[in-house]
Amino acid sequence: MTDHEHRPEARDKSRPPETTSRTGPVEIRQAVPDDWRLIRSVRLRALAEDAATFSATLADWSGENDREERWRSRLDPAVSITLVAVAGASPVGMASGIPGQSASSIALVSMWVAPDVRGQGVALSLIRGIESWAATRATELELSVMADNAPAFRLYAKAGFTVDQNRKPDGYDSEITMAKSLEQPA
């Protein structure tokens, strides 16, 4: 952890937080369209290594679906945000924020952290970064999590999310919807 994480008032809230893993510092930064290869590598790794935790599949993003313009459009800052966690030169995690189910919500999607840096604050830093961005656009942050993904459920609960009984994920009975209210910037 950096000194800035110990003293939240000292951290520039317009920048995603940084964290430190057992393998060294991890930078959390916003991906831009020119980062499409970096995001492609971490997203395809996530879908290959942890397929059961996503509603999307590797096939959805590979083969003829693996096009540069598709990856670039995913990183359009006018519509969404994608944060990438980088240790050294290697991407070790990502999360995205996209328009949610209502006009007043943002959905946290594509959340993934590499197994070798899990439990070291990287996921929480990604969530906090998406929250900061979302708070300027919405009053609520929502997500869907696979019902059998207990570690992710615990992480989201620790980050302040609660189960939202009023919403069902889009067509996936195996998912639970969680949400949290966002503090609006002063």
N, C-alpha and C positions, 0 to 999 in steps of 0.2 A: 504494500500500500504506500502511496505517496503522502507527503505531509498535507497536501490539499484534500485528500480524502478524510484525514483526521480532523480537519478544520473546514467543514463545508462552506463556511462563509468566505473563505479565501479563494475558493475555486471559481473560475470564470464559468458561469452556468450556460453560456452560449456554446461551450465546447464540451464534447462528451468526456466523461471522466477517464483517467488512466488507471491502470492497476498493475500489479507485479505478480508474476507466477513463479513457481519453483524454477522455471527455465529462464527467468529474467523478466524485464519490463514488457508489458503488453500495451501497445498503443491502440486506443479506440478512436477511429476517425470515420468521417462521413465519406462514403464512396461516391464518386462522380462517374458520369458515363464513360470516361476514358479508363476507369478501373474495371471495366467489364470482364477482362480476363481473370483478374484477381477474384472477383465475386463469382465468376463461373467456376473457378477451381474449388473454392470453399463450399459453394452450394452443391456441386456435384459430389464432392466428398461427403457432405452431410447426408445427401440422399442415398449414397452407396453404403455408408457405414451405419446409419441409423434410420433405415427406411421405415420401420414400424412407427416412428414418432412423427411422421409427416403424412398429410393427406395427399400431397403431390408425390409423384414417383420419379425415379431416375429416368424412366422412359419419357415422362412429360417434358424433360429438359435436355434430352440427348437425341442423337440421330438427327433427323430433319428438323426437330424442334430446337436444336442447338445452333442458333443463328446470332451473329453479332448484333444485329439490330434489335432482336428480342432482349438480349442482355442489356444493351444500352437503354432501351425504353424502361426497363425495370429500375434504372438508376436516375430517372428524370426527376430532378429536385423540385420541379413545379407540382408534382403529383404525390411524391412519396420520399421517404428517406431510407437509405440502407447504411447501416454502420458495420464496419469490419474491424475485427480485433486482429492485430498483427504482432507477432513475436519475432523479432529479428526481421527477416524478409518473408516469413511464412504466415499466411492467414490461418488463424486458429479459432475463429468464430465470426458470427454475423447475426444480425437481426434487422428486420425492416418494419417500417411504419407506413401503412396505407390507409386510405379512407375506410372507415368502419361501416357497420350496418345502418347507422343513422348519421345524419348530417353533423351531429355533435360528438361523434366518436371517431377515434383512430384505432385501427387494428394492428396489434403487434403480431407479425408473422415471420416465418422462416428463421426462427430463433434456433441457434445451434452453437455449441462450443465443443472443440476437440476434446476427446477423452483425457489427454495428457495435461490439460489445464483446467479441467472441471474442479469445482470446489475451491477455487482460488480467487473468486470475486469477478471473474471475467463476465459471466452471464449477468450478474447484477449491474455491472458497469454498462453493459449493452442495454439493459432494460432502462436504467436511469437516463441514458442518452436519448433513447426513443421517447421517454416521458418528457424530457425537456423540450424536445421538438414538438411533440404532440400538444403540450400545454399551451402553445401559441396558436393552436388551430382548433382545439376541441376541449370538451369538458370531461371526457371519459376516454380511458384506454381499455380496450377489450382484447381478448385472445381466446383461442381454442386450444385445448390440450387433450391428448389421448388419455382416456380414462385410466388406462393401466400404466401410465408414465408417472409413477409416484415421485421420483426425484424432481421432475419438472413441476409437478403440482406443489411440492413443498417449496421450491424456489419462488414460484409465483405468489404463493401465500406469504412467504417472507417479504416479498416486494410490495405487499399490500393489496393484492388481488383477492377477491372473494368470488365464490361460485355465483353465477347469475342464472337463477332458475327461470327467468322470464325469456331467455333467449336460447335457441337451439342452434348449433353450428349448421352451416349449409349442407344438409344431406348426409352428415356423418354421425350416426348414433353412437359411435365409439368415442366421441369427443365430448368434453365438458367445456362450457363457455364460462370464462372468468372475466371480471371487469374491476376497475378502480376509478374513482373520481380523481381528476387532475387539479392541482393547485394552479391557478392562473397567475402568470407573472405579474409583478407589481408595476 
